[in-house]
Amino acid sequence: MLIASASQGIEAYCKRHFSQGTHTEIYSGGKTRIELRNYPVQSIQRVTKLTGESISGYELLPEVGTLLLPAGWPAGEDNIKIEYEAGYTTWSQVTGTEQVTLPACIEMACIRYVQMMYEGNIGKVSERLGDYAVTYTDTPNGQLPQPVAQLLEPCLGRWL
């Protein structure tokens, strides 16, 4: 339960999913690049206008989740629908000879977060043993403890 809770908190903080899965997202056109929310991208299933017309001729940069269309994406607000498979292989998804591809910084952040929750150290900034005293700081809603957030910096989504 702690692992699931920590994982959800980390994904919410980073504003992206890390485990491999299928995603459907809507984007606005009028530019030459679209930055997908989730990456690395394994495959693009479909790119269409919301009218259903297929869009082709784009280039995928899979590691960073970018779709490039040199002629420019059709102009409009929320007019492009992209369906794709993206993410890292996590421990719960490994079968057979597959290997975990989740970056070590994310895995370590989750371990540290679970440890802090288990030990009751979320927000703890000081502790005294003689006549026992503990001081907590408020962690703003949607924020993670500083040691966890620092581990996640390399993996933050583009939408912070």
C-alpha positions as CSV (number, residue, x, y, z in Angstrom):
1,M,0.0,0.0,0.0
2,L,2.9,2.4,0.8
3,I,4.5,1.6,-2.5
4,A,1.3,2.3,-4.5
5,S,0.7,5.5,-2.6
6,A,4.3,6.7,-3.1
7,S,4.2,5.8,-6.8
8,Q,0.9,7.8,-7.3
9,G,2.4,10.8,-5.4
10,I,5.5,10.8,-7.5
11,E,3.6,10.6,-10.8
12,A,1.3,13.4,-9.7
13,Y,4.3,15.5,-8.7
14,C,6.1,14.9,-12.0
15,K,2.8,15.3,-14.0
16,R,3.5,12.1,-16.1
17,H,3.2,8.4,-15.9
18,F,6.3,6.3,-15.7
19,S,5.1,2.7,-16.3
20,Q,4.6,1.5,-19.8
21,G,1.0,2.0,-21.1
22,T,-1.2,3.4,-23.9
23,H,-2.1,7.1,-23.8
24,T,-4.5,9.2,-25.8
25,E,-3.9,13.0,-25.7
26,I,-5.3,16.1,-27.4
27,Y,-2.9,18.9,-28.6
28,S,-3.2,22.2,-30.3
29,G,-1.6,22.6,-33.8
30,G,0.0,25.6,-35.5
31,K,3.6,24.8,-34.6
32,T,6.2,22.3,-35.9
33,R,6.6,20.2,-32.8
34,I,4.4,18.5,-30.3
35,E,5.9,17.4,-26.9
36,L,4.1,14.3,-25.7
37,R,3.3,14.1,-21.9
38,N,4.7,10.6,-21.5
39,Y,8.0,9.2,-22.8
40,P,10.1,7.3,-23.9
41,V,7.7,6.5,-26.7
42,Q,7.6,2.9,-28.0
43,S,5.2,3.4,-30.8
44,I,2.6,5.8,-32.3
45,Q,-0.7,4.0,-33.0
46,R,-2.6,6.9,-34.5
47,V,-2.3,10.7,-35.2
48,T,-5.5,12.3,-36.4
49,K,-7.4,15.6,-36.6
50,L,-10.4,15.6,-34.3
51,T,-12.4,15.3,-37.5
52,G,-10.9,11.8,-38.0
53,E,-8.6,12.7,-40.9
54,S,-5.2,10.9,-40.5
55,I,-2.0,12.9,-40.2
56,S,1.3,11.5,-41.5
57,G,4.8,12.6,-42.4
58,Y,5.9,13.4,-38.9
59,E,9.2,12.3,-37.3
60,L,9.2,10.8,-33.8
61,L,12.1,11.4,-31.3
62,P,11.2,8.5,-29.0
63,E,13.5,9.2,-26.0
64,V,12.1,12.7,-25.4
65,G,8.6,12.1,-26.7
66,T,8.6,14.7,-29.5
67,L,6.7,14.6,-32.7
68,L,8.1,16.9,-35.5
69,L,6.2,17.9,-38.6
70,P,8.4,20.4,-40.6
71,A,5.5,21.7,-42.6
72,G,3.7,22.4,-39.3
73,W,0.8,20.8,-37.5
74,P,-2.7,21.8,-38.7
75,A,-3.6,25.1,-36.9
76,G,-6.3,25.0,-34.3
77,E,-7.1,24.8,-30.6
78,D,-7.1,21.2,-29.3
79,N,-7.5,19.8,-32.8
80,I,-5.0,16.9,-32.9
81,K,-5.5,13.5,-31.3
82,I,-2.5,11.3,-30.6
83,E,-2.7,7.7,-29.4
84,Y,0.6,6.1,-28.4
85,E,2.5,3.6,-26.3
86,A,5.0,5.1,-23.9
87,G,6.8,4.6,-20.6
88,Y,9.3,2.5,-18.8
89,T,9.1,-1.2,-17.9
90,T,8.6,-1.3,-14.1
91,W,9.1,-4.2,-11.7
92,S,5.4,-5.1,-11.9
93,Q,5.5,-5.4,-15.7
94,V,8.6,-7.6,-16.0
95,T,7.9,-11.0,-17.6
96,G,10.4,-13.5,-18.9
97,T,13.6,-12.0,-20.2
98,E,12.5,-8.4,-20.1
99,Q,14.5,-6.0,-18.0
100,V,13.4,-3.0,-15.8
101,T,14.0,0.2,-17.7
102,L,12.7,2.6,-15.0
103,P,15.5,5.1,-14.2
104,A,17.3,4.5,-11.0
105,C,16.5,8.0,-9.7
106,I,12.7,7.3,-9.9
107,E,13.1,3.9,-8.2
108,M,15.3,5.4,-5.4
109,A,12.8,8.3,-4.9
110,C,10.0,5.8,-4.4
111,I,12.0,3.7,-2.0
112,R,13.0,6.8,0.0
113,Y,9.4,8.1,0.0
114,V,8.1,4.8,1.3
115,Q,10.8,4.7,4.0
116,M,9.9,8.2,5.1
117,M,6.2,7.4,5.2
118,Y,6.8,4.1,7.1
119,E,9.1,5.8,9.7
120,G,6.7,8.8,10.1
121,N,9.3,11.2,8.9
122,I,7.3,13.2,6.3
123,G,7.9,16.8,7.1
124,K,10.1,16.1,10.2
125,V,12.8,18.8,10.4
126,S,14.1,18.2,14.0
127,E,13.9,15.7,16.8
128,R,15.1,15.7,20.4
129,L,15.3,12.6,22.6
130,G,15.5,14.1,26.1
131,D,11.9,14.9,27.0
132,Y,11.1,13.8,23.5
133,A,10.3,16.6,21.0
134,V,9.6,16.6,17.3
135,T,9.2,19.5,14.9
136,Y,7.4,19.2,11.6
137,T,7.2,21.6,8.7
138,D,4.1,21.9,6.5
139,T,4.7,20.2,3.2
140,P,2.5,22.1,0.7
141,N,-0.3,20.0,-0.9
142,G,1.0,18.3,-4.1
143,Q,4.7,18.6,-3.0
144,L,7.0,15.9,-2.0
145,P,9.5,15.9,0.8
146,Q,12.7,17.6,-0.3
147,P,15.0,14.5,-0.4
148,V,12.4,12.8,-2.7
149,A,11.9,15.8,-4.9
150,Q,15.6,16.2,-5.4
151,L,16.0,12.7,-6.7
152,L,13.2,13.3,-9.2
153,E,14.5,16.5,-10.7
154,P,16.0,14.8,-13.8
155,C,12.7,13.1,-14.5
156,L,10.2,16.0,-14.1
157,G,7.6,16.4,-16.8
158,R,7.4,19.5,-19.0
159,W,4.2,20.8,-17.4
160,L,5.4,22.1,-14.0
